[in-house]
Amino acid sequence: MLKIRLSRLGRKKRPFYRVIVTNNLNSRDGKFIEKIGFFDPLKSKKSGIQLNIKRLNHWINFGAKVSKRVSYIIKRNISKDINEK
């Protein structure tokens, strides 16, 4: 089963996350199918997240399940940007 989830990068006490599409059996930082964005929790909401919405929708339509944390990030940050435009 495919999952859209976060993969941790950065260094100690300075996290940086990639939003990736992967098989749910792969490890958190293991191999992935596609990188569809990033999330930097230490930056502001606008500059701290970037997602390719087209690819996100493509993978969701393909059957990928979104993790709880990624869905929270999408609802909190991306939906506000879409409503403002």
C-alpha positions as CSV (number, residue, x, y, z in Angstrom):
1,M,0.0,0.0,0.0
2,L,1.3,3.5,-0.8
3,K,1.6,6.2,1.8
4,I,2.2,9.9,1.7
5,R,4.3,10.7,4.7
6,L,7.2,12.7,6.1
7,S,10.9,11.8,5.9
8,R,13.2,13.5,8.4
9,L,16.3,15.3,7.3
10,G,18.3,18.1,8.9
11,R,20.5,17.8,11.9
12,K,20.0,17.4,15.6
13,K,17.4,19.9,17.0
14,R,17.0,21.4,13.5
15,P,14.4,19.2,11.8
16,F,13.5,19.4,8.1
17,Y,11.1,17.1,6.5
18,R,10.4,15.9,2.9
19,V,6.9,14.9,1.9
20,I,7.3,11.7,0.1
21,V,5.3,8.9,-1.6
22,T,6.5,5.5,-0.5
23,N,5.5,1.9,0.2
24,N,4.3,1.6,3.8
25,L,6.7,-1.3,4.4
26,N,9.8,0.9,3.7
27,S,11.5,2.6,6.7
28,R,10.9,6.3,7.5
29,D,14.1,7.5,5.8
30,G,14.4,4.6,3.3
31,K,13.7,4.6,-0.4
32,F,10.8,6.4,-1.8
33,I,8.9,6.7,-5.1
34,E,8.6,10.4,-5.4
35,K,9.3,13.6,-3.4
36,I,6.3,15.9,-3.6
37,G,7.3,18.7,-1.3
38,F,9.0,19.7,1.9
39,F,8.1,21.0,5.4
40,D,10.3,23.2,7.6
41,P,8.7,23.6,11.0
42,L,11.2,26.3,12.1
43,K,10.2,28.7,9.4
44,S,7.0,30.7,9.0
45,K,3.9,29.0,7.6
46,K,4.2,30.6,4.2
47,S,7.9,29.8,3.5
48,G,8.1,26.7,5.6
49,I,6.0,24.4,3.4
50,Q,5.9,23.7,-0.3
51,L,3.8,21.0,-1.9
52,N,3.1,20.0,-5.5
53,I,-0.7,19.9,-5.3
54,K,-1.0,18.3,-8.8
55,R,1.2,15.4,-7.8
56,L,-0.5,15.1,-4.3
57,N,-3.9,14.8,-6.0
58,H,-2.5,12.3,-8.5
59,W,-1.2,10.0,-5.8
60,I,-4.3,10.2,-3.7
61,N,-6.4,9.3,-6.8
62,F,-4.0,6.5,-7.5
63,G,-4.8,5.1,-4.0
64,A,-2.1,6.4,-1.7
65,K,-3.1,7.0,1.9
66,V,-2.1,10.3,3.6
67,S,-0.5,10.1,7.1
68,K,-2.1,11.9,9.9
69,R,0.7,14.5,10.2
70,V,0.7,15.3,6.5
71,S,-3.1,15.7,6.4
72,Y,-2.8,18.1,9.4
73,I,-0.2,20.1,7.6
74,I,-2.3,20.2,4.4
75,K,-5.4,21.3,6.2
76,R,-3.6,23.9,8.3
77,N,-1.4,25.5,5.7
78,I,-2.4,24.7,2.2
79,S,-6.2,25.1,2.4
80,K,-5.7,28.7,3.7
81,D,-3.6,29.6,0.7
82,I,-6.1,28.2,-1.7
83,N,-8.9,30.2,-0.1
84,E,-6.9,33.4,-0.3
85,K,-6.3,33.1,-4.0
